[in-house]
Amino acid sequence: MTDSVTVTYLLNSGFLVVGGDFALVFDDFRDVTHAVDKAAKNHPRLYVFASHAHFDHFSPEIAKYADAASRFFLSEDIRSVSSPRNFPSDKTSWLSKYDSFDGDNIKVTSFDSTDEGTSFLVEIEGWRIFHAGDFNWWHWEGDTPENNSFARNGFMKQMKKLDGMMFDIAFFPVDGRLGDSMTWGAREFCRRTDTRALVTMHSVGYPRWRPDEEFFEPGREIPTWSPRESGETMTLRKGGEFKGK
């Protein structure tokens, strides 16, 4: 059981989560401060995740951790942009939606996305960690009512699978490109799940976000962190606040 985790922002939706002897790497497409390189040397249990093949979530360069990694968890669509031979077959799980892996003291469940690939629930050392990938309520200003209705329905359909679930920490998009609808997905996600701490992502180039007084339902406020600079690091204890390093 690990009492706290340290979270380092890589870029876009990329994060490094470290606790005890394990390190989780999510959607590492550009690690400016080489935080993952350092973790690979210092943590014997290194797990590398990529939610889908978009360039700002996946880089074939993560194959360089083939020796250090305990296992890769890669969305099935990545096969279309990177040869499976780049990743060790005995240490790689190719995941479609609603797949699962349970072994080596880690449990991983994949969920659907409202764009490409998957989202992930990771259970390790007493922590339940959700990484949304590109799962979000994508309501684009100027798009057709039909397209926005389709996007809403897809998001709500997936939320039925997540209703009531508890996450010690959730990484979820708050994308400034969406304008007034940028928080719709994260707000609905927090309303319908028991999320204990929220880290926003997919917001490169936009101001640091902080929830307004109407974002959370009364009595359900939780710690939030909206990183902007690669290498920013916070520590989170279960049920506590984010503490900067």
N, C-alpha and C positions, 0 to 999 in steps of 0.2 A: 504494500500500500504506500503510495506516494502522497504526501501532504500538500505539495505545491508543484507547480510547473512554471518554467520560464518560457516565454513566447517572444520570438524575434521575427520582426517583419522583414521579408525579403524584397518583394515588389508585387504590386497588383493583388493577386490572391495567393501569393507565396508566403508561407510561414514555416518556421522551425519551432517545434514544441519539445522541450527537454524536461524530463523528470526522472530522478534516480539514475538508473543506468540506461534509460531508453531515450531515443531521439526520433521524432516524427517529422518528416519533411513533406510539406504539401505544396503542389503546383509550383515547383522551383523552376522558373524559366530564366531568371537572371538574379544571381546572388552577388550583388555588388560588393558586399563587405566580407565575403567568403566565410560566412557564419556556418554554412553546411560543411565546408571542408574541415573546419575546426571540430565540429560535432562528430564527424565521421572518424576522427582520430581519437576522440575522448569517450565515446559511448559505444559499448559493445553491441547494443541492440539498436540498430539503425533501420528504420522502416521508411520507404520512399513511396509517396503517393502522387499520382497525376490524374486529375479528374476528367480531362479530355484533351484533344489534340490541338486546340487553338494555340497559336504561337505564344500568347501571353499567359499560358498555363502550363505548357509543356515544352521542354527542350530535350533533344536527343542526348545532350551533354550529361544528363543525369546518369547515363549508363556508365560513367566513369566511377560510380560508387558500387560497381558490381562486386568487387571483393569485400568492401566494407559493409555493405547492406545485408541485413538479415533476410529481408524480403522486399520486393517491389510489388506494389498494388497499382495496376495500370488499367485505365478504362479501355474497353475493347476497341474503340474507334482509333486508338493510337496506332494500331497495327497498320493503318492506311498511310501513315506518315513516317513510321520508323520500323525497320525490320525487327521482328521478334528475336532474331539472332543476336541483336545487340544486348539483350538482357538474358541472364542465366536462366535456363528453363526450369531448373530445380529450385529457384528462388523467386520466381515471378508468377503472380496471380493476375490473369487477364479477366477483368470483371465487367459483366454487363449489369444492367439494372437488376436489383433484388438478388444479387449473388451474395455469398458469404464465405468467410474463411475463419476458422477457429483453431488455433494452434500456437505453439511457442509463446504462450502467455499473452496473446493478443487476439482480439476478435474484431473482425471488420465486416460491416454490412454495407452494401451499396444500395443507393436509392436512385430514383430517376432524376433527370434534370429537365428544365424547361428550355434548354438550349442543346448543346452537345454533351455526350458522355454521361457521367454519373455524379452523384454526391456521396459522401462517406460518413458513416458512423463508426468511430474507433473506440473500442473499450480496452483499456490497459491500466494496470496498477490502480484499479478503483476509480479511474476517470472515464467519463463518457464524453467524447469529443466529436462534434459534428462540423464537417467542412462542406459547404454548399456547392463548391465548384461554381458553375454558372446557373445553378438553380435560383430563380428569382421570379418576381412578378414584373415582367418586362413590358411596361406600358410606355410606348414611345410617343412623344408629342408629334403630331403631324401624320401618324400612321392611320390607316383606315379603321373605322369602328369594328369591322369584321376581324381584322388582324388583332386588335387589342382585346376584343372579346375572346378570341381563340387563346391568346396568351393568358388571360385571366383564368379561363376554364382549366387550362393545363396546370397552372399554379395551384388552384384550389383542389384539383384532383389529387395532386401529389401531397398536399397538406393533409388530406384525409389519412394518408399513410403515416404521417408524423404526429397527428393529434395526440396530445397528452404525454408525449415522450419527454424524458428528462435528459438534459445535456448540461454537464458541468461548465462547458464552454462551447460556444457556437461561433463559427466564422461565416459571415453572411454578407452578400453584396449590399452596399449603399452607394449607388453609382450616380454621380452628379450629372451625367449625360441625360438622365431621365427627367430632369427638371423637377416639377412639383410632385411627381410620382416616385422620386428616388427612394423614399422610405417605405413605400407601401408594402413591399415584400417582407422586409425585416420586421416591420411593425406587426403584420399578420402572423409571421413566424413566432415572434415573442409572445403574442397574445394566445396562441394555440398550443404552445409547448411550454414545458417547465424548464426554460433556459436560465441558468444561474449566472452566466457572464456572456457578454456579446462583444465580438471583435468584428469591426466592419472591414470590407475589402472591395476590390474592383473600383477604386476611386482615385487612380493616379491623376495628378494635375488639378485636383479640386481641393478646396479648403478643408481643414480638419472638421469633421462633423461631430456635433454633440446633440443628443436627443433633446427636443423641446419638451415643455411640460405636458403635452398631450400625447407623446409617443408611447409611453407605458400606461397601462390601466392603473387606476389608483391602488396603491399598496403592492404593486408588482414591479417596482423599479429595481433594476439590476446594474451592476458595474458594466461600463462600456469603455471601449478603447478604439480610437479611430486613427491608426498610425499613418504617417505620410512619408517619412524618410527611411530608406532602406537601412537596416541595422538597428532601428529603434527596438528596445527590449523592455518587456514588463514581466514581473513575477505575479502569479495569482495563486493564492491559497484558496482551498475549497470554502465557498461561502464568504470570501473576503473581497477586498478591493484590489484593483491592479496597483502594483507598486513599481515605480520606475527604477532603473538601475543606472 
